Amino acid sequence: MCNVVIYGASDVGLQRKINEDRFGYLLEKRLAVVCDGMGGHAAGEVASRTAVDTIIRLHDIGEPPPGAEVAFGHPIELSDEARFLASTVRIASTRVHRLAASNSSLAGMGTTVVAAVVHHGTISICHVGDSRVYRIRKGSLSQLTSDHSLLNELIASKQLRSEDAADFPNKNVITRALGVRERVRVDVREDAVAVGDVFLLCSDGLSGFVSDEHLLRIVTANTDDIESMSRELIAAANAAGGEDNITCVLVRVTAADERDDESSELRMTTFPEESDSEFEAQRIVARWLDETDDHANESNVETNNPEKSVSATRKRKYFGFFIFILVTVLAASVLAFALNVGGARDLVLGAP
């Protein structure tokens, strides 16, 4: 049995007016998600929120709606948890794209995503874009994802030297994102976990401004306190200029199943763009989620989406006000009966 502790934090940074990053996690499912939205007029905030909500909700439900099983049935040789996670990421992309197509003010919006779930001594990671996952183990930091960015692709193809990356003018251009196109390729990686591992999911507002060495120092200095880790990581990004939104989710493994396979890296693959049947099944799930949005159960979800907390608070206020009015009316009725105000008691008892 794997046990983890999870904590997430997000900050608008020092130079942005809107936070287009979103994160969420389900502690019971050992699931964490970070998204970094893009698009004008706050459309990026809509894209990242939609993606996080979709992935979290589908894991909270735990199974596809009737008739949409093919959306979760990939033949790729990975764990069930990895295939389910990749499917929810694809469906999130479908929902973002549908929403952008239905509203001209949201046209062209998209979002990066990193999502991870810990299970059976394993972590399954899905990512699209340049948000990252790092692992800190025994004083060493490893980047577990590879950026889908123009910069990274030029370095990988040897068209650009890594030492020239700092001066590259288009460092923020990404080559893959959720929702920009109808279909999406999703990178998946599975690794063995060990007790004491810390996994850091973050947007490029952190990784782009804080060096790996600095990240490692902060994590190792706060090994048993991931809340302090998150505060110090965000403070470091702001100290470096705070030019972008900053988001991190930390997952620390406190218990892990033993594995027969002792290799640290188990498997990496890319889910290709969806087939026609998979894509249609995803659309069915997306429509079903749209239709049932008002009934979503988010009681065990942690997220930085302020609209959820505002909505929940508003509902509690309305309910409390309704109860207050009901109790007041009942009390007034009882008092009127007891004092026979306006002949209330005679009226109820049928007195002449």
C-alpha positions as a Markdown table, in Angstrom:
| # | Residue | x | y | z |
|---|---|---|---|---|
| 1 | Met | 0.0 | 0.0 | 0.0 |
| 2 | Cys | 1.3 | 3.4 | -0.9 |
| 3 | Asn | 0.7 | 6.4 | 1.3 |
| 4 | Val | 1.6 | 10.0 | 0.5 |
| 5 | Val | 1.1 | 13.5 | 1.8 |
| 6 | Ile | 0.3 | 16.2 | -0.7 |
| 7 | Tyr | 0.4 | 20.0 | -0.5 |
| 8 | Gly | -0.1 | 22.6 | -3.2 |
| 9 | Ala | 0.3 | 26.4 | -3.5 |
| 10 | Ser | -0.1 | 29.0 | -6.3 |
| 11 | Asp | 0.9 | 32.7 | -6.6 |
| 12 | Val | 0.1 | 35.3 | -9.2 |
| 13 | Gly | 3.7 | 36.5 | -9.1 |
| 14 | Leu | 4.9 | 40.1 | -9.2 |
| 15 | Gln | 4.2 | 41.1 | -12.7 |
| 16 | Arg | 0.9 | 39.4 | -13.7 |
| 17 | Lys | -2.6 | 40.6 | -12.9 |
| 18 | Ile | -4.4 | 37.2 | -13.4 |
| 19 | Asn | -3.3 | 33.8 | -12.2 |
| 20 | Glu | -3.7 | 31.5 | -15.1 |
| 21 | Asp | -2.2 | 28.5 | -13.3 |
| 22 | Arg | -4.4 | 25.9 | -11.6 |
| 23 | Phe | -3.7 | 22.9 | -9.4 |
| 24 | Gly | -5.7 | 20.2 | -7.7 |
| 25 | Tyr | -5.3 | 17.0 | -5.9 |
| 26 | Leu | -7.2 | 14.1 | -4.5 |
| 27 | Leu | -5.4 | 12.7 | -1.4 |
| 28 | Glu | -7.4 | 9.5 | -1.2 |
| 29 | Lys | -6.5 | 8.7 | -4.9 |
| 30 | Arg | -2.9 | 9.9 | -4.4 |
| 31 | Leu | -3.4 | 12.2 | -7.5 |
| 32 | Ala | -1.9 | 15.6 | -8.2 |
| 33 | Val | -2.4 | 18.0 | -11.2 |
| 34 | Val | -0.8 | 21.3 | -12.3 |
| 35 | Cys | -1.9 | 23.3 | -15.3 |
| 36 | Asp | -0.6 | 26.5 | -16.8 |
| 37 | Gly | -3.1 | 28.2 | -19.0 |
| 38 | Met | -2.6 | 30.5 | -22.0 |
| 39 | Gly | -4.9 | 32.8 | -24.0 |
| 40 | Gly | -6.0 | 36.4 | -24.0 |
| 41 | His | -8.6 | 38.0 | -21.8 |
| 42 | Ala | -8.2 | 35.5 | -19.0 |
| 43 | Ala | -9.0 | 32.6 | -21.4 |
| 44 | Gly | -5.9 | 30.8 | -20.0 |
| 45 | Glu | -7.5 | 30.8 | -16.6 |
| 46 | Val | -10.6 | 29.1 | -18.1 |
| 47 | Ala | -8.5 | 26.5 | -19.9 |
| 48 | Ser | -6.4 | 25.5 | -16.9 |
| 49 | Arg | -9.4 | 25.4 | -14.6 |
| 50 | Thr | -11.4 | 23.3 | -17.0 |
| 51 | Ala | -8.5 | 20.8 | -17.4 |
| 52 | Val | -7.8 | 20.4 | -13.7 |
| 53 | Asp | -11.5 | 20.1 | -12.9 |
| 54 | Thr | -11.9 | 17.4 | -15.6 |
| 55 | Ile | -9.0 | 15.2 | -14.5 |
| 56 | Ile | -9.9 | 15.5 | -10.8 |
| 57 | Arg | -13.5 | 14.8 | -11.3 |
| 58 | Leu | -13.0 | 11.7 | -13.5 |
| 59 | His | -10.7 | 10.3 | -10.9 |
| 60 | Asp | -13.1 | 11.1 | -8.2 |
| 61 | Ile | -15.8 | 9.2 | -10.1 |
| 62 | Gly | -13.4 | 6.4 | -10.9 |
| 63 | Glu | -15.0 | 5.0 | -14.0 |
| 64 | Pro | -16.3 | 6.1 | -17.4 |
| 65 | Pro | -20.0 | 6.9 | -17.9 |
| 66 | Pro | -22.0 | 4.2 | -19.7 |
| 67 | Gly | -21.3 | 4.0 | -23.4 |
| 68 | Ala | -17.9 | 5.7 | -23.2 |
| 69 | Glu | -15.7 | 2.8 | -22.1 |
| 70 | Val | -13.6 | 3.0 | -25.3 |
| 71 | Ala | -12.2 | 6.4 | -24.2 |
| 72 | Phe | -10.4 | 4.6 | -21.4 |
| 73 | Gly | -9.4 | 1.4 | -23.1 |
| 74 | His | -6.0 | 1.9 | -24.7 |
| 75 | Pro | -4.0 | -1.2 | -25.7 |
| 76 | Ile | -0.6 | 0.4 | -24.7 |
| 77 | Glu | 1.3 | -1.8 | -22.2 |
| 78 | Leu | 1.0 | 0.4 | -19.1 |
| 79 | Ser | -0.6 | 0.1 | -15.8 |
| 80 | Asp | -4.4 | 0.6 | -15.6 |
| 81 | Glu | -3.8 | 3.7 | -13.5 |
| 82 | Ala | -1.5 | 5.2 | -16.2 |
| 83 | Arg | -3.9 | 4.5 | -19.0 |
| 84 | Phe | -6.8 | 6.0 | -17.0 |
| 85 | Leu | -4.8 | 9.1 | -16.2 |
| 86 | Ala | -3.8 | 9.5 | -19.9 |
| 87 | Ser | -7.4 | 9.2 | -20.9 |
| 88 | Thr | -8.6 | 11.8 | -18.4 |
| 89 | Val | -5.9 | 14.2 | -19.8 |
| 90 | Arg | -7.2 | 13.6 | -23.3 |
| 91 | Ile | -10.8 | 14.2 | -22.2 |
| 92 | Ala | -9.6 | 17.4 | -20.5 |
| 93 | Ser | -8.2 | 18.6 | -23.8 |
| 94 | Thr | -11.4 | 17.8 | -25.6 |
| 95 | Arg | -13.4 | 19.8 | -23.1 |
| 96 | Val | -11.0 | 22.8 | -23.4 |
| 97 | His | -11.2 | 22.7 | -27.2 |
| 98 | Arg | -15.1 | 22.4 | -27.2 |
| 99 | Leu | -15.3 | 25.3 | -24.9 |
| 100 | Ala | -13.0 | 27.5 | -27.0 |
| 101 | Ala | -15.0 | 26.6 | -30.1 |
| 102 | Ser | -18.3 | 27.6 | -28.5 |
| 103 | Asn | -17.2 | 31.0 | -27.3 |
| 104 | Ser | -15.3 | 33.5 | -29.5 |
| 105 | Ser | -13.7 | 35.2 | -26.5 |
| 106 | Leu | -12.0 | 31.9 | -25.6 |
| 107 | Ala | -10.8 | 31.1 | -29.1 |
| 108 | Gly | -7.3 | 29.7 | -29.2 |
| 109 | Met | -7.0 | 29.1 | -25.5 |
| 110 | Gly | -5.0 | 26.1 | -24.2 |
| 111 | Thr | -3.1 | 24.8 | -21.2 |
| 112 | Thr | -0.1 | 22.7 | -20.2 |
| 113 | Val | -0.6 | 19.8 | -17.8 |
| 114 | Val | 1.4 | 17.6 | -15.5 |
| 115 | Ala | -0.6 | 15.0 | -13.6 |
| 116 | Ala | 0.7 | 12.2 | -11.4 |
| 117 | Val | -0.8 | 9.3 | -9.5 |
| 118 | Val | 1.0 | 7.1 | -7.0 |
| 119 | His | -0.1 | 3.4 | -6.8 |
| 120 | His | 1.3 | -0.1 | -6.1 |
| 121 | Gly | 4.9 | 1.1 | -5.6 |
| 122 | Thr | 4.7 | 3.2 | -8.8 |
| 123 | Ile | 4.2 | 6.7 | -9.9 |
| 124 | Ser | 2.4 | 7.3 | -13.3 |
| 125 | Ile | 3.0 | 10.7 | -14.8 |
| 126 | Cys | 1.3 | 12.3 | -17.8 |
| 127 | His | 2.3 | 15.6 | -19.3 |
| 128 | Val | 1.7 | 17.9 | -22.2 |
| 129 | Gly | 3.6 | 21.2 | -22.6 |
| 130 | Asp | 6.4 | 22.6 | -20.5 |
| 131 | Ser | 5.2 | 22.2 | -16.9 |
| 132 | Arg | 7.4 | 19.7 | -15.1 |
| 133 | Val | 7.7 | 16.9 | -12.6 |
| 134 | Tyr | 10.9 | 16.5 | -10.6 |
| 135 | Arg | 11.9 | 13.8 | -8.2 |
| 136 | Ile | 14.0 | 14.4 | -5.2 |
| 137 | Arg | 15.5 | 11.2 | -3.8 |
| 138 | Lys | 18.4 | 10.8 | -1.3 |
| 139 | Gly | 19.7 | 14.3 | -1.9 |
| 140 | Ser | 19.5 | 14.1 | -5.7 |
| 141 | Leu | 17.1 | 15.9 | -8.1 |
| 142 | Ser | 15.9 | 14.4 | -11.4 |
| 143 | Gln | 13.7 | 15.9 | -14.0 |
| 144 | Leu | 11.2 | 13.2 | -15.0 |
| 145 | Thr | 9.5 | 15.1 | -17.8 |
| 146 | Ser | 10.8 | 16.5 | -21.1 |
| 147 | Asp | 9.5 | 20.0 | -22.1 |
| 148 | His | 7.3 | 20.1 | -25.2 |
| 149 | Ser | 8.9 | 23.4 | -26.3 |
| 150 | Leu | 10.6 | 24.8 | -29.3 |
| 151 | Leu | 13.8 | 25.4 | -27.3 |
| 152 | Asn | 13.9 | 21.8 | -26.1 |
| 153 | Glu | 13.3 | 20.4 | -29.5 |
| 154 | Leu | 16.0 | 22.5 | -31.1 |
| 155 | Ile | 18.5 | 21.3 | -28.4 |
| 156 | Ala | 17.4 | 17.7 | -28.9 |
| 157 | Ser | 17.9 | 17.9 | -32.7 |
| 158 | Lys | 21.3 | 19.6 | -32.1 |
| 159 | Gln | 20.2 | 22.8 | -33.9 |
| 160 | Leu | 20.9 | 24.7 | -30.7 |
| 161 | Arg | 23.6 | 24.2 | -28.1 |
| 162 | Ser | 22.3 | 23.9 | -24.5 |
| 163 | Glu | 24.8 | 26.6 | -23.4 |
| 164 | Asp | 23.1 | 29.0 | -25.8 |
| 165 | Ala | 19.6 | 28.3 | -24.3 |
| 166 | Ala | 19.7 | 31.3 | -21.9 |
| 167 | Asp | 19.9 | 33.7 | -24.9 |
| 168 | Phe | 17.3 | 32.0 | -27.0 |
| 169 | Pro | 14.5 | 34.5 | -27.8 |
| 170 | Asn | 11.6 | 32.1 | -28.0 |
| 171 | Lys | 12.0 | 30.1 | -24.7 |
| 172 | Asn | 8.3 | 30.3 | -23.9 |
| 173 | Val | 7.1 | 28.8 | -27.2 |
| 174 | Ile | 5.5 | 25.4 | -26.6 |
| 175 | Thr | 4.9 | 22.8 | -29.2 |
| 176 | Arg | 2.1 | 20.9 | -27.5 |
| 177 | Ala | -0.8 | 21.9 | -25.3 |
| 178 | Leu | -4.3 | 20.8 | -24.3 |
| 179 | Gly | -7.2 | 22.2 | -26.2 |
| 180 | Val | -5.4 | 24.0 | -29.0 |
| 181 | Arg | -6.2 | 21.2 | -31.4 |
| 182 | Glu | -9.0 | 18.7 | -31.5 |
| 183 | Arg | -6.6 | 15.8 | -30.7 |
| 184 | Val | -3.5 | 15.6 | -28.6 |
| 185 | Arg | -0.4 | 13.4 | -27.9 |
| 186 | Val | 0.3 | 12.7 | -24.3 |
| 187 | Asp | 3.6 | 11.6 | -22.8 |
| 188 | Val | 3.5 | 9.0 | -20.1 |
| 189 | Arg | 6.2 | 7.8 | -17.7 |
| 190 | Glu | 6.1 | 5.2 | -15.0 |
| 191 | Asp | 8.7 | 4.9 | -12.2 |
| 192 | Ala | 9.2 | 3.0 | -9.0 |
| 193 | Val | 8.7 | 5.0 | -5.8 |
| 194 | Ala | 10.6 | 4.7 | -2.5 |
| 195 | Val | 9.8 | 5.9 | 1.0 |
| 196 | Gly | 11.1 | 9.5 | 1.3 |
| 197 | Asp | 10.7 | 10.4 | -2.3 |
| 198 | Val | 9.4 | 13.9 | -3.0 |
| 199 | Phe | 7.8 | 14.7 | -6.3 |
| 200 | Leu | 7.5 | 18.3 | -7.4 |
| 201 | Leu | 4.9 | 19.2 | -10.0 |
| 202 | Cys | 5.3 | 22.8 | -11.1 |
| 203 | Ser | 4.6 | 25.4 | -13.8 |
| 204 | Asp | 7.4 | 27.2 | -15.6 |
| 205 | Gly | 6.9 | 30.2 | -13.4 |
| 206 | Leu | 8.9 | 28.2 | -10.9 |
| 207 | Ser | 11.2 | 26.0 | -13.1 |
| 208 | Gly | 12.0 | 28.8 | -15.4 |
| 209 | Phe | 13.3 | 31.1 | -12.7 |
| 210 | Val | 14.8 | 28.9 | -9.9 |
| 211 | Ser | 17.7 | 26.6 | -10.7 |
| 212 | Asp | 17.7 | 22.9 | -10.1 |
| 213 | Glu | 20.4 | 23.4 | -7.4 |
| 214 | His | 18.2 | 26.0 | -5.6 |
| 215 | Leu | 15.1 | 23.7 | -5.9 |
| 216 | Leu | 17.1 | 20.9 | -4.4 |
| 217 | Arg | 18.4 | 23.0 | -1.5 |
| 218 | Ile | 14.9 | 24.2 | -0.6 |
| 219 | Val | 13.4 | 20.6 | -0.7 |
| 220 | Thr | 16.2 | 19.0 | 1.3 |
| 221 | Ala | 16.1 | 21.8 | 3.9 |
| 222 | Asn | 12.4 | 21.1 | 4.5 |
| 223 | Thr | 12.2 | 17.3 | 4.1 |
| 224 | Asp | 9.4 | 16.8 | 6.6 |
| 225 | Asp | 7.4 | 19.9 | 6.0 |
| 226 | Ile | 6.1 | 20.2 | 2.4 |
| 227 | Glu | 4.0 | 23.2 | 3.3 |
| 228 | Ser | 7.2 | 25.1 | 4.2 |
| 229 | Met | 8.7 | 23.7 | 1.0 |
| 230 | Ser | 6.0 | 25.2 | -1.2 |
| 231 | Arg | 6.2 | 28.6 | 0.5 |
| 232 | Glu | 10.0 | 28.8 | 0.1 |
| 233 | Leu | 9.8 | 27.6 | -3.6 |
| 234 | Ile | 7.3 | 30.4 | -4.4 |
| 235 | Ala | 9.3 | 33.0 | -2.5 |
| 236 | Ala | 12.4 | 31.9 | -4.5 |
| 237 | Ala | 10.6 | 32.4 | -7.8 |
| 238 | Asn | 9.4 | 35.8 | -6.7 |
| 239 | Ala | 12.9 | 36.8 | -5.5 |
| 240 | Ala | 14.1 | 35.9 | -9.0 |
| 241 | Gly | 11.7 | 38.5 | -10.5 |
| 242 | Gly | 8.2 | 36.8 | -10.2 |
| 243 | Glu | 7.7 | 37.4 | -13.9 |
| 244 | Asp | 5.1 | 34.6 | -14.3 |
| 245 | Asn | 2.4 | 32.8 | -12.2 |
| 246 | Ile | 4.0 | 30.3 | -9.9 |
| 247 | Thr | 2.5 | 27.0 | -8.9 |
| 248 | Cys | 3.8 | 23.9 | -7.2 |
| 249 | Val | 2.3 | 20.7 | -5.8 |
| 250 | Leu | 4.5 | 18.5 | -3.6 |
| 251 | Val | 3.9 | 14.8 | -3.1 |
| 252 | Arg | 5.9 | 13.0 | -0.4 |
| 253 | Val | 5.9 | 9.2 | -0.2 |
| 254 | Thr | 5.5 | 8.0 | 3.4 |
| 255 | Ala | 4.9 | 4.3 | 2.6 |
| 256 | Ala | 5.4 | 2.2 | -0.5 |
| 257 | Asp | 4.8 | -1.3 | -1.7 |
| 258 | Glu | 7.9 | -3.4 | -2.3 |
| 259 | Arg | 8.6 | -4.2 | -6.0 |
| 260 | Asp | 10.3 | -7.2 | -7.5 |
| 261 | Asp | 11.5 | -4.9 | -10.3 |
| 262 | Glu | 14.2 | -2.7 | -8.7 |
| 263 | Ser | 14.8 | -0.5 | -11.8 |
| 264 | Ser | 14.0 | 3.2 | -11.1 |
| 265 | Glu | 12.8 | 3.9 | -14.6 |
| 266 | Leu | 10.0 | 1.5 | -15.6 |
| 267 | Arg | 8.6 | 2.7 | -18.9 |
| 268 | Met | 8.1 | 5.8 | -21.1 |
| 269 | Thr | 5.8 | 6.2 | -24.0 |
| 270 | Thr | 3.7 | 8.6 | -26.0 |
| 271 | Phe | 0.0 | 8.1 | -26.4 |
| 272 | Pro | -0.6 | 9.0 | -30.1 |
| 273 | Glu | -3.4 | 11.2 | -31.2 |
| 274 | Glu | -6.8 | 9.6 | -30.7 |
| 275 | Ser | -8.4 | 7.3 | -33.2 |
| 276 | Asp | -11.9 | 8.3 | -34.5 |
| 277 | Ser | -13.6 | 5.9 | -32.1 |
| 278 | Glu | -11.6 | 7.1 | -29.1 |
| 279 | Phe | -12.2 | 10.7 | -30.0 |
| 280 | Glu | -16.0 | 10.2 | -30.3 |
| 281 | Ala | -16.0 | 8.4 | -27.0 |
| 282 | Gln | -14.1 | 11.3 | -25.4 |
| 283 | Arg | -16.7 | 13.7 | -26.8 |
| 284 | Ile | -19.4 | 11.6 | -25.1 |
| 285 | Val | -17.6 | 11.9 | -21.8 |
| 286 | Ala | -17.0 | 15.7 | -22.3 |
| 287 | Arg | -20.7 | 16.3 | -23.0 |
| 288 | Trp | -21.7 | 14.2 | -20.0 |
| 289 | Leu | -19.4 | 16.2 | -17.8 |
| 290 | Asp | -20.8 | 19.5 | -19.1 |
| 291 | Glu | -24.3 | 18.3 | -18.4 |
| 292 | Thr | -23.5 | 17.2 | -14.9 |
| 293 | Asp | -21.3 | 20.1 | -13.8 |
| 294 | Asp | -23.8 | 21.4 | -11.4 |
| 295 | His | -23.9 | 18.1 | -9.5 |
| 296 | Ala | -20.1 | 17.6 | -9.2 |
| 297 | Asn | -19.0 | 16.4 | -5.7 |
| 298 | Glu | -15.9 | 18.3 | -4.8 |
| 299 | Ser | -15.9 | 17.7 | -1.0 |
| 300 | Asn | -12.5 | 15.9 | -1.0 |
| 301 | Val | -10.8 | 18.0 | -3.7 |
| 302 | Glu | -8.1 | 20.5 | -2.9 |
| 303 | Thr | -7.7 | 23.2 | -5.5 |
| 304 | Asn | -6.6 | 26.8 | -6.0 |
| 305 | Asn | -9.8 | 27.6 | -7.9 |
| 306 | Pro | -11.4 | 30.6 | -6.1 |
| 307 | Glu | -14.7 | 30.3 | -7.9 |
| 308 | Lys | -15.3 | 26.9 | -6.3 |
| 309 | Ser | -14.8 | 28.2 | -2.7 |
| 310 | Val | -16.9 | 31.3 | -3.5 |
| 311 | Ser | -19.7 | 29.2 | -4.9 |
| 312 | Ala | -19.7 | 26.9 | -2.0 |
| 313 | Thr | -19.6 | 29.8 | 0.5 |
| 314 | Arg | -22.5 | 31.4 | -1.3 |
| 315 | Lys | -24.6 | 28.2 | -1.2 |
| 316 | Arg | -23.9 | 27.8 | 2.5 |
| 317 | Lys | -25.0 | 31.4 | 3.1 |
| 318 | Tyr | -28.2 | 30.9 | 1.2 |
| 319 | Phe | -28.9 | 27.7 | 3.0 |
| 320 | Gly | -28.2 | 29.3 | 6.4 |
| 321 | Phe | -30.5 | 32.3 | 5.5 |
| 322 | Phe | -33.3 | 29.9 | 4.5 |
| 323 | Ile | -33.0 | 28.0 | 7.8 |
| 324 | Phe | -33.0 | 31.3 | 9.7 |
| 325 | Ile | -36.2 | 32.4 | 8.0 |
| 326 | Leu | -37.8 | 29.0 | 8.6 |
| 327 | Val | -37.0 | 29.0 | 12.3 |
| 328 | Thr | -38.1 | 32.6 | 12.7 |
| 329 | Val | -41.5 | 31.9 | 11.1 |
| 330 | Leu | -42.0 | 28.7 | 13.2 |
| 331 | Ala | -41.1 | 30.6 | 16.4 |
| 332 | Ala | -43.5 | 33.4 | 15.5 |
| 333 | Ser | -46.3 | 30.9 | 14.8 |
| 334 | Val | -45.8 | 29.1 | 18.1 |
| 335 | Leu | -45.8 | 32.5 | 20.0 |
| 336 | Ala | -48.9 | 33.7 | 18.2 |
| 337 | Phe | -50.7 | 30.4 | 19.1 |
| 338 | Ala | -49.6 | 30.6 | 22.8 |
| 339 | Leu | -50.7 | 34.2 | 23.2 |
| 340 | Asn | -53.8 | 33.8 | 21.0 |
| 341 | Val | -52.6 | 36.8 | 18.9 |
| 342 | Gly | -55.3 | 37.8 | 16.4 |
| 343 | Gly | -57.3 | 34.8 | 17.5 |
| 344 | Ala | -54.7 | 32.4 | 16.1 |
| 345 | Arg | -55.4 | 29.8 | 18.8 |
| 346 | Asp | -59.2 | 30.0 | 18.4 |
| 347 | Leu | -58.8 | 29.8 | 14.6 |
| 348 | Val | -56.6 | 26.6 | 14.9 |
| 349 | Leu | -58.8 | 25.0 | 17.5 |
| 350 | Gly | -62.0 | 25.9 | 15.7 |
| 351 | Ala | -63.3 | 27.9 | 18.7 |
| 352 | Pro | -66.6 | 29.9 | 18.0 |
